[in-house]
């Protein structure tokens, strides 16, 4: 893949160790190719400029976080329902056997 617009400008900023770990985890979660691509996309998005990265062109990070949260809640609720069904099923089978 050829680069149509070479990136020859450098922006540098410092992070604490905790910030760096958080940034790296966010990159992995979003499927970014690199921290550089992720940071570039995030900064350009904050500046209201279109981002060239296809990784972050989809739903916003907030929307993805909300979706992930809803999925965790759904998973927990399904687990609760399975437990309730399992608790009732042996008793129901016993009642049917007695009839």
BAFIDREN-90096 format. One record per atom (N, C-alpha, C): residue number from 1; z, x, y. Coordinates in pm, 1 decimal. Layout:
{pos=NUM	pz=Z	px=X	py=Y} .
...
This chain:
{pos=1	pz=0.0	px=84.8	py=-117.1} .
{pos=1	pz=0.0	px=0.0	py=0.0} .
{pos=1	pz=0.0	px=89.4	py=123.6} .
{pos=2	pz=-97.9	px=71.6	py=210.2} .
{pos=2	pz=-104.8	px=151.5	py=331.7} .
{pos=2	pz=-19.4	px=89.7	py=441.4} .
{pos=3	pz=26.1	px=175.2	py=529.7} .
{pos=3	pz=108.3	px=130.4	py=641.7} .
{pos=3	pz=17.4	px=110.5	py=762.0} .
{pos=4	pz=7.6	px=-14.9	py=808.2} .
{pos=4	pz=-78.4	px=-45.1	py=922.2} .
{pos=4	pz=-15.9	px=0.6	py=1053.3} .
{pos=5	pz=113.6	px=-13.4	py=1062.9} .
{pos=5	pz=185.0	px=29.3	py=1182.9} .
{pos=5	pz=294.7	px=125.6	py=1140.2} .
{pos=6	pz=269.0	px=254.4	py=1149.1} .
{pos=6	pz=372.3	px=349.6	py=1106.5} .
{pos=6	pz=497.6	px=337.0	py=1193.4} .
{pos=7	pz=609.5	px=350.2	py=1130.0} .
{pos=7	pz=737.5	px=342.0	py=1201.1} .
{pos=7	pz=780.3	px=483.9	py=1234.9} .
{pos=8	pz=772.0	px=517.0	py=1362.3} .
{pos=8	pz=805.8	px=654.0	py=1402.1} .
{pos=8	pz=919.4	px=659.5	py=1504.0} .
{pos=9	pz=984.6	px=545.6	py=1528.0} .
{pos=9	pz=1099.5	px=542.0	py=1618.8} .
{pos=9	pz=1226.2	px=530.6	py=1534.9} .
{pos=10	pz=1331.3	px=595.8	py=1577.9} .
{pos=10	pz=1456.0	px=598.1	py=1502.8} .
{pos=10	pz=1567.8	px=535.4	py=1583.8} .
{pos=11	pz=1642.2	px=446.8	py=1520.3} .
{pos=11	pz=1762.0	px=387.8	py=1580.3} .
{pos=11	pz=1877.7	px=426.9	py=1490.0} .
{pos=12	pz=1983.5	px=477.7	py=1550.6} .
{pos=12	pz=2096.1	px=528.4	py=1473.5} .
{pos=12	pz=2224.2	px=461.7	py=1522.4} .
{pos=13	pz=2309.2	px=419.0	py=1428.6} .
{pos=13	pz=2440.4	px=367.4	py=1466.3} .
{pos=13	pz=2538.7	px=400.5	py=1355.2} .
{pos=14	pz=2664.6	px=402.8	py=1390.5} .
{pos=14	pz=2769.2	px=441.2	py=1295.3} .
{pos=14	pz=2841.8	px=317.6	py=1242.6} .
{pos=15	pz=2887.8	px=330.2	py=1117.5} .
{pos=15	pz=2963.5	px=224.3	py=1052.6} .
{pos=15	pz=3090.4	px=281.9	py=992.3} .
{pos=16	pz=3190.7	px=197.4	py=979.9} .
{pos=16	pz=3308.4	px=238.3	py=903.7} .
{pos=16	pz=3269.2	px=233.6	py=755.7} .
{pos=17	pz=3350.9	px=290.7	py=671.3} .
{pos=17	pz=3323.1	px=286.5	py=527.3} .
{pos=17	pz=3316.8	px=141.7	py=478.0} .
{pos=18	pz=3408.3	px=58.4	py=526.5} .
{pos=18	pz=3410.4	px=-81.8	py=486.2} .
{pos=18	pz=3283.8	px=-154.7	py=531.9} .
{pos=19	pz=3240.1	px=-128.0	py=654.6} .
{pos=19	pz=3117.6	px=-190.4	py=704.7} .
{pos=19	pz=2997.5	px=-147.5	py=622.1} .
{pos=20	pz=2993.0	px=-21.2	py=584.7} .
{pos=20	pz=2881.4	px=30.0	py=505.5} .
{pos=20	pz=2878.0	px=-36.8	py=367.9} .
{pos=21	pz=2992.8	px=-50.2	py=303.9} .
{pos=21	pz=2999.9	px=-115.7	py=173.0} .
{pos=21	pz=2953.1	px=-260.2	py=185.8} .
{pos=22	pz=2999.2	px=-329.7	py=289.2} .
{pos=22	pz=2959.1	px=-468.1	py=313.8} .
{pos=22	pz=2807.6	px=-477.4	py=334.5} .
{pos=23	pz=2751.8	px=-385.0	py=413.6} .
{pos=23	pz=2608.7	px=-383.0	py=440.2} .
{pos=23	pz=2530.2	px=-357.9	py=312.6} .
{pos=24	pz=2574.7	px=-264.2	py=232.1} .
{pos=24	pz=2505.8	px=-232.1	py=106.7} .
{pos=24	pz=2508.4	px=-352.5	py=11.8} .
{pos=25	pz=2622.2	px=-421.1	py=3.5} .
{pos=25	pz=2632.5	px=-539.7	py=-82.1} .
{pos=25	pz=2540.5	px=-651.2	py=-32.7} .
{pos=26	pz=2531.3	px=-667.3	py=98.4} .
{pos=26	pz=2441.9	px=-768.6	py=155.2} .
{pos=26	pz=2296.7	px=-735.6	py=123.4} .
{pos=27	pz=2261.3	px=-608.8	py=127.2} .
{pos=27	pz=2124.8	px=-566.7	py=94.0} .
{pos=27	pz=2090.6	px=-603.4	py=-49.4} .
{pos=28	pz=2180.8	px=-573.8	py=-139.5} .
{pos=28	pz=2159.0	px=-604.9	py=-280.6} .
{pos=28	pz=2147.6	px=-755.8	py=-300.2} .
{pos=29	pz=2237.6	px=-830.8	py=-236.8} .
{pos=29	pz=2238.5	px=-976.0	py=-251.2} .
{pos=29	pz=2109.4	px=-1039.4	py=-199.5} .
{pos=30	pz=2051.4	px=-981.5	py=-95.0} .
{pos=30	pz=1929.5	px=-1035.8	py=-36.3} .
{pos=30	pz=1803.2	px=-980.7	py=-101.2} .
{pos=31	pz=1819.1	px=-880.6	py=-186.7} .
{pos=31	pz=1703.0	px=-822.5	py=-254.1} .
{pos=31	pz=1620.1	px=-731.3	py=-165.9} .
{pos=32	pz=1681.2	px=-675.1	py=-64.4} .
{pos=32	pz=1609.5	px=-584.3	py=25.5} .
{pos=32	pz=1574.5	px=-455.5	py=-47.2} .
{pos=33	pz=1462.4	px=-394.2	py=-9.4} .
{pos=33	pz=1421.0	px=-268.5	py=-71.8} .
{pos=33	pz=1513.2	px=-154.1	py=-34.2} .
{pos=34	pz=1569.2	px=-161.5	py=85.4} .
{pos=34	pz=1654.7	px=-52.9	py=132.6} .
{pos=34	pz=1744.6	px=-104.3	py=244.2} .
{pos=35	pz=1846.5	px=-25.9	py=274.5} .
{pos=35	pz=1934.0	px=-59.8	py=387.2} .
{pos=35	pz=1852.3	px=-59.8	py=515.8} .
{pos=36	pz=1760.6	px=33.6	py=526.9} .
{pos=36	pz=1677.1	px=42.6	py=646.5} .
{pos=36	pz=1595.9	px=-85.7	py=666.6} .
{pos=37	pz=1528.9	px=-133.8	py=561.3} .
{pos=37	pz=1451.9	px=-257.2	py=572.6} .
{pos=37	pz=1540.7	px=-375.7	py=607.2} .
{pos=38	pz=1656.3	px=-381.9	py=542.3} .
{pos=38	pz=1748.9	px=-491.3	py=567.5} .
{pos=38	pz=1797.3	px=-489.2	py=712.4} .
{pos=39	pz=1840.1	px=-371.9	py=758.4} .
{pos=39	pz=1891.7	px=-359.0	py=895.5} .
{pos=39	pz=1782.4	px=-389.3	py=997.5} .
{pos=40	pz=1661.1	px=-339.6	py=973.7} .
{pos=40	pz=1549.4	px=-365.3	py=1065.6} .
{pos=40	pz=1524.8	px=-515.3	py=1075.6} .
{pos=41	pz=1519.2	px=-583.4	py=961.0} .
{pos=41	pz=1493.5	px=-727.6	py=961.2} .
{pos=41	pz=1604.0	px=-803.4	py=1033.1} .
{pos=42	pz=1728.3	px=-765.4	py=1007.6} .
{pos=42	pz=1841.2	px=-834.1	py=1070.4} .
{pos=42	pz=1841.4	px=-813.4	py=1221.6} .
{pos=43	pz=1816.2	px=-692.5	py=1264.7} .
{pos=43	pz=1816.1	px=-662.7	py=1408.4} .
{pos=43	pz=1701.9	px=-736.8	py=1477.4} .
{pos=44	pz=1582.5	px=-733.8	py=1418.3} .
{pos=44	pz=1469.6	px=-803.8	py=1479.7} .
{pos=44	pz=1491.4	px=-954.8	py=1481.6} .
{pos=45	pz=1555.1	px=-1006.6	py=1377.2} .
{pos=45	pz=1584.8	px=-1150.2	py=1373.5} .
{pos=45	pz=1682.6	px=-1185.8	py=1485.9} .
{pos=46	pz=1782.8	px=-1102.2	py=1507.9} .
{pos=46	pz=1878.7	px=-1125.3	py=1616.9} .
{pos=46	pz=1810.6	px=-1116.5	py=1753.0} .
{pos=47	pz=1707.2	px=-1036.0	py=1761.7} .
{pos=47	pz=1634.8	px=-1020.2	py=1887.6} .
{pos=47	pz=1526.6	px=-1127.6	py=1903.2} .
{pos=48	pz=1526.2	px=-1225.7	py=1810.9} .
{pos=48	pz=1427.4	px=-1334.8	py=1812.5} .
{pos=48	pz=1284.1	px=-1284.3	py=1801.5} .
{pos=49	pz=1265.4	px=-1179.8	py=1723.6} .
{pos=49	pz=1131.7	px=-1128.3	py=1696.9} .
{pos=49	pz=1099.6	px=-1153.2	py=1550.6} .
{pos=50	pz=975.5	px=-1180.1	py=1517.9} .
{pos=50	pz=940.2	px=-1197.2	py=1377.1} .
{pos=50	pz=965.3	px=-1067.2	py=1301.0} .
{pos=51	pz=1013.6	px=-1080.6	py=1181.0} .
{pos=51	pz=1043.0	px=-963.0	py=1100.1} .
{pos=51	pz=929.7	px=-937.3	py=1001.3} .
{pos=52	pz=891.7	px=-812.9	py=982.3} .
{pos=52	pz=783.4	px=-783.0	py=889.1} .
{pos=52	pz=826.8	px=-783.4	py=743.8} .
{pos=53	pz=955.0	px=-790.4	py=717.2} .
{pos=53	pz=1005.2	px=-781.0	py=580.3} .
{pos=53	pz=992.6	px=-915.1	py=508.8} .
{pos=54	pz=921.6	px=-920.4	py=395.7} .
{pos=54	pz=908.5	px=-1046.4	py=322.4} .
{pos=54	pz=1039.2	px=-1089.4	py=258.5} .
{pos=55	pz=1132.8	px=-997.1	py=241.9} .
{pos=55	pz=1259.5	px=-1028.9	py=176.1} .
{pos=55	pz=1338.7	px=-1129.4	py=257.9} .
{pos=56	pz=1340.9	px=-1113.8	py=388.6} .
{pos=56	pz=1425.9	px=-1197.8	py=472.3} .
{pos=56	pz=1347.7	px=-1305.1	py=547.6} .
{pos=57	pz=1221.2	px=-1327.5	py=513.3} .
{pos=57	pz=1143.0	px=-1428.8	py=582.1} .
{pos=57	pz=1171.5	px=-1569.9	py=531.8} .
{pos=58	pz=1247.2	px=-1582.8	py=425.1} .
{pos=58	pz=1280.3	px=-1712.6	py=368.3} .
{pos=58	pz=1393.0	px=-1776.7	py=445.0} .
{pos=59	pz=1475.2	px=-1858.3	py=376.7} .
{pos=59	pz=1587.7	px=-1924.2	py=443.1} .
{pos=59	pz=1682.0	px=-1822.2	py=504.6} .
{pos=60	pz=1753.5	px=-1864.6	py=604.6} .
{pos=60	pz=1843.9	px=-1772.6	py=672.6} .
{pos=60	pz=1956.4	px=-1729.0	py=580.2} .
{pos=61	pz=2018.7	px=-1617.5	py=614.1} .
{pos=61	pz=2130.1	px=-1566.0	py=536.1} .
{pos=61	pz=2241.3	px=-1669.5	py=529.1} .
{pos=62	pz=2264.3	px=-1741.2	py=639.0} .
{pos=62	pz=2367.9	px=-1844.0	py=640.6} .
{pos=62	pz=2333.6	px=-1954.0	py=539.9} .
{pos=63	pz=2208.2	px=-1996.0	py=536.3} .
{pos=63	pz=2167.8	px=-2099.5	py=442.6} .
{pos=63	pz=2185.5	px=-2052.0	py=299.0} .
{pos=64	pz=2152.2	px=-1927.6	py=272.3} .
{pos=64	pz=2169.4	px=-1873.6	py=138.0} .
{pos=64	pz=2316.9	px=-1866.7	py=100.7} .
{pos=65	pz=2400.5	px=-1830.3	py=195.6} .
{pos=65	pz=2544.1	px=-1826.7	py=170.0} .
{pos=65	pz=2597.3	px=-1966.2	py=141.6} .
{pos=66	pz=2550.0	px=-2064.2	py=217.1} .
{pos=66	pz=2592.3	px=-2201.8	py=194.8} .
{pos=66	pz=2547.8	px=-2249.5	py=57.1} .
{pos=67	pz=2425.5	px=-2216.1	py=19.6} .
{pos=67	pz=2373.9	px=-2254.7	py=-111.2} .
{pos=67	pz=2455.6	px=-2189.0	py=-222.3} .
{pos=68	pz=2487.4	px=-2061.7	py=-205.5} .
{pos=68	pz=2568.1	px=-1991.9	py=-305.2} .
{pos=68	pz=2706.1	px=-2056.7	py=-317.8} .
{pos=69	pz=2765.4	px=-2091.9	py=-205.9} .
{pos=69	pz=2895.6	px=-2157.6	py=-207.2} .
{pos=69	pz=2888.5	px=-2291.5	py=-279.8} .
{pos=70	pz=2784.6	px=-2369.1	py=-252.6} .
{pos=70	pz=2768.8	px=-2497.7	py=-319.6} .
{pos=70	pz=2747.3	px=-2478.6	py=-469.6} .
{pos=71	pz=2675.3	px=-2374.5	py=-507.8} .
{pos=71	pz=2652.9	px=-2346.4	py=-649.9} .
{pos=71	pz=2783.8	px=-2312.2	py=-719.5} .
{pos=72	pz=2868.7	px=-2232.1	py=-654.8} .
{pos=72	pz=2998.6	px=-2199.3	py=-712.2} .
{pos=72	pz=3084.0	px=-2324.8	py=-728.3} .
{pos=73	pz=3081.1	px=-2412.7	py=-627.4} .
{pos=73	pz=3157.2	px=-2537.0	py=-635.0} .
{pos=73	pz=3105.4	px=-2626.3	py=-747.3} .
{pos=74	pz=2973.4	px=-2632.8	py=-758.8} .
{pos=74	pz=2912.6	px=-2713.3	py=-864.7} .
{pos=74	pz=2948.9	px=-2657.5	py=-1002.3} .
{pos=75	pz=2943.4	px=-2526.3	py=-1015.9} .
{pos=75	pz=2979.0	px=-2463.1	py=-1142.1} .
{pos=75	pz=3124.3	px=-2493.2	py=-1179.3} .
{pos=76	pz=3213.5	px=-2485.9	py=-1082.1} .
{pos=76	pz=3354.8	px=-2515.2	py=-1106.7} .
{pos=76	pz=3373.1	px=-2660.6	py=-1147.2} .
{pos=77	pz=3303.7	px=-2751.2	py=-1079.6} .
{pos=77	pz=3316.4	px=-2894.3	py=-1110.4} .
{pos=77	pz=3261.5	px=-2925.0	py=-1249.4} .
{pos=78	pz=3149.8	px=-2866.0	py=-1285.7} .
{pos=78	pz=3093.7	px=-2886.6	py=-1419.2} .
{pos=78	pz=3191.8	px=-2834.8	py=-1524.5} .
{pos=79	pz=3255.0	px=-2721.6	py=-1497.1} .
{pos=79	pz=3356.2	px=-2669.0	py=-1588.4} .
{pos=79	pz=3471.3	px=-2765.9	py=-1607.0} .
{pos=80	pz=3515.9	px=-2826.9	py=-1497.3} .
{pos=80	pz=3623.8	px=-2925.4	py=-1505.2} .
{pos=80	pz=3580.5	px=-3046.4	py=-1588.9} .
{pos=81	pz=3458.5	px=-3092.0	py=-1567.7} .
{pos=81	pz=3408.9	px=-3207.4	py=-1643.1} .
{pos=81	pz=3397.5	px=-3175.2	py=-1792.2} .
{pos=82	pz=3352.3	px=-3056.6	py=-1824.7} .
{pos=82	pz=3343.2	px=-3015.5	py=-1965.5} .
{pos=82	pz=3481.7	px=-3016.0	py=-2028.8} .
{pos=83	pz=3579.9	px=-2964.0	py=-1957.2} .
{pos=83	pz=3717.6	px=-2965.0	py=-2008.2} .
{pos=83	pz=3767.3	px=-3107.6	py=-2030.7} .
{pos=84	pz=3737.0	px=-3197.8	py=-1937.9} .
{pos=84	pz=3780.0	px=-3336.7	py=-1952.5} .
{pos=84	pz=3711.6	px=-3402.9	py=-2072.3} .
{pos=85	pz=3583.3	px=-3378.0	py=-2089.4} .
{pos=85	pz=3510.6	px=-3434.6	py=-2202.5} .
{pos=85	pz=3565.6	px=-3378.4	py=-2333.1} .
{pos=86	pz=3591.0	px=-3248.3	py=-2337.1} .
{pos=86	pz=3647.5	px=-3186.4	py=-2457.1} .
{pos=86	pz=3784.8	px=-3244.3	py=-2489.5} .
{pos=87	pz=3863.3	px=-3275.2	py=-2388.5} .
{pos=87	pz=3997.0	px=-3330.3	py=-2410.4} .
{pos=87	pz=3989.0	px=-3472.6	py=-2465.3} .
{pos=88	pz=3889.2	px=-3548.1	py=-2423.1} .
{pos=88	pz=3876.0	px=-3687.1	py=-2464.7} .
{pos=88	pz=3802.1	px=-3698.6	py=-2598.1} .
{pos=89	pz=3708.7	px=-3612.4	py=-2625.5} .
{pos=89	pz=3624.6	px=-3622.3	py=-2744.0} .
{pos=89	pz=3703.3	px=-3623.2	py=-2874.4} .
{pos=90	pz=3799.4	px=-3532.4	py=-2900.7} .
{pos=90	pz=3873.7	px=-3539.3	py=-3026.2} .
{pos=90	pz=3951.0	px=-3670.5	py=-3040.4} .
{pos=91	pz=4010.7	px=-3718.5	py=-2933.1} .
{pos=91	pz=4084.3	px=-3844.5	py=-2938.5} .
{pos=91	pz=3988.9	px=-3959.9	py=-2966.9} .
{pos=92	pz=3872.6	px=-3958.8	py=-2904.7} .
{pos=92	pz=3772.0	px=-4064.7	py=-2925.4} .
{pos=92	pz=3721.9	px=-4062.6	py=-3069.4} .
{pos=93	pz=3696.2	px=-3945.2	py=-3125.3} .
{pos=93	pz=3650.5	px=-3934.0	py=-3263.7} .
{pos=93	pz=3757.5	px=-3985.3	py=-3360.4} .
{pos=94	pz=3884.7	px=-3958.0	py=-3330.1} .
{pos=94	pz=3995.1	px=-4004.3	py=-3413.8} .
{pos=94	pz=4001.8	px=-4157.4	py=-3411.5} .
{pos=95	pz=3982.8	px=-4217.2	py=-3290.9} .
{pos=95	pz=3985.6	px=-4362.8	py=-3279.3} .
{pos=95	pz=3872.1	px=-4425.6	py=-3360.1} .
{pos=96	pz=3753.6	px=-4366.6	py=-3353.2} .
{pos=96	pz=3638.8	px=-4419.0	py=-3426.3} .
{pos=96	pz=3660.3	px=-4408.1	py=-3577.2} .
{pos=97	pz=3724.1	px=-4300.7	py=-3621.6} .
{pos=97	pz=3749.1	px=-4281.2	py=-3764.2} .
{pos=97	pz=3848.3	px=-4384.2	py=-3817.9} .
{pos=98	pz=3941.2	px=-4428.9	py=-3736.0} .
{pos=98	pz=4041.9	px=-4526.1	py=-3776.9} .
{pos=98	pz=3984.1	px=-4667.0	py=-3789.4} .
{pos=99	pz=3874.1	px=-4694.9	py=-3722.5} .
{pos=99	pz=3815.1	px=-4829.1	py=-3721.8} .
{pos=99	pz=3732.8	px=-4851.2	py=-3842.5} .
